[in-house]
Structures are given as C-alpha cells and as structure tokens.
Amino acid sequence: MFYISVLVSLALLGQVPPTGWIQDTVGYSTDEECIAASIERAPEISAAVNTWFNGMGEILEIDCLTKKEFVKTNVELGHDESLFEDY
C-alpha cells in the first residue's frame, strides 16, 4: 500500500530534527493511484499542514511512500526509530 506522505520543515519552530515526513492513513493499491490522489488533494493537504502547525510548517515535498519507506526516511532524517514501533 502507498500513502500520501508530506515532508514538512518545522525549522521555524526550532524542532530537532527540523524536517520529517507525515503520512495519511488512507492507503492506495498502486503508486499511480496515490500520485493522482495527492495531486487532487494538494490544496487540502496544504491547508491541513498550515492549520496543524499554525502557519509555521513548510511543505518541502509530497510523495507516495509505503509505511516501510516512511519509517526508513524519517529515521534517516534523525527521528528515533522507536517513534514508529506501531508501523
């Protein structure tokens, strides 16, 4: 399954590490379906990120990742792997 995933920078909030991926809970059977949905939902995603982070989060990238890829890329960015034990 592929999930819409958003790379967000929270550097303005002083977060360490300053970037991380967040991921939707709706899965898609193929990467192509996920990409199409991410394009269609881009305005909704942008508004949600703006709301969640009080305008202090910057979207750096929107992609479609599996749960395994999501965890791997967040760990590579410096996030503690234990945060993703439920994945």
C-alpha atoms as one frame of an Amber mdcrd trajectory, in Angstrom:
protein
   0.000   0.000   0.000   1.087   3.534  -0.784   0.184   6.521   1.350   0.288
  10.234   0.618   3.320  11.441   2.541   4.402  15.010   3.157   7.897  16.178
   4.027   7.455  19.098   6.392  10.039  21.529   7.717   9.417  22.817  11.220
  12.657  24.795  11.359  10.710  27.946  12.260   9.511  26.165  15.401  13.044
  25.101  16.338  12.297  21.394  16.050  15.170  18.917  16.068  15.403  17.348
  13.598  13.826  20.184  11.631  12.231  18.019   8.930  10.098  14.925   8.945
   7.571  13.003   6.944   3.929  12.865   7.970   1.660  10.310   6.373  -2.030
   9.989   5.594  -3.971   6.997   6.877  -5.733   6.282   3.564  -3.823   3.742
   1.501  -3.779   3.189  -2.267  -3.073  -0.084  -4.040  -0.672   1.443  -6.565
   1.785   4.298  -6.632  -0.065   5.737  -9.638  -3.381   5.896  -7.728  -1.637
   7.545  -4.804   0.059  10.145  -7.006  -3.248  11.012  -8.686  -4.911  11.411
  -5.290  -2.050  13.541  -3.953  -2.395  15.936  -6.887  -6.153  16.166  -6.388
  -5.794  16.644  -2.623  -2.839  19.079  -2.713  -4.903  22.138  -1.658  -6.457
  20.158   1.221  -3.030  18.894   2.307  -1.561  22.393   2.234  -4.423  23.783
   4.320  -4.124  20.950   6.846  -0.374  21.446   7.312  -0.935  25.185   7.721
  -3.573  24.545  10.400  -1.681  21.815  12.271   1.481  23.877  12.570  -0.096
  27.348  12.927   1.420  28.530   9.659   4.929  27.616  10.822   5.307  24.394
   8.813   6.670  24.414   5.292   5.846  21.635   2.837   9.064  20.608   1.118
   7.736  17.644  -0.833   4.667  15.497  -1.362   5.272  11.890  -2.365   3.737
   8.456  -2.051   5.554   6.105   0.293   4.928   2.699   1.755   4.898   2.511
   5.546   8.355   0.905   5.461   9.745   3.741   3.309   8.077   6.286   5.599
   9.827   4.885   8.668  13.177   4.497   6.886  13.234   8.070   5.585  12.245
   9.530   8.961  14.974   7.562  10.728  17.467   8.770   8.106  16.391  12.341
   8.945  17.303  11.713  12.585  13.993  10.693  14.152  14.066   7.997  16.817
  13.047   4.652  15.351  11.029   3.861  18.489   8.515   6.534  17.427   7.443
   4.189  14.647   7.074   0.909  16.523   3.344   0.760  15.681   4.079   0.950
  11.971
